[in-house]
Amino acid sequence: MIFVRLQEFDYPAASAIASVILAASLLLLFSINTLQSRFGRRVVGH
């Protein structure tokens, strides 16, 4: 999607798509990290 917009010289749309993808990936990483810290087994002392 981004490359199509860049080939059409539609830079604002390409940067908007990239920003949405970046925000979604950061949200996914944060939520996975939160779930791991809450429900993951922690090995203490080993």
Protein Blocks (a to p, Z undefined) as FASTA:
>chain_A
ZZmmmmnopaklmmmmmmmmmmmmmmmmmmmmmmmmmmpccdehZZ
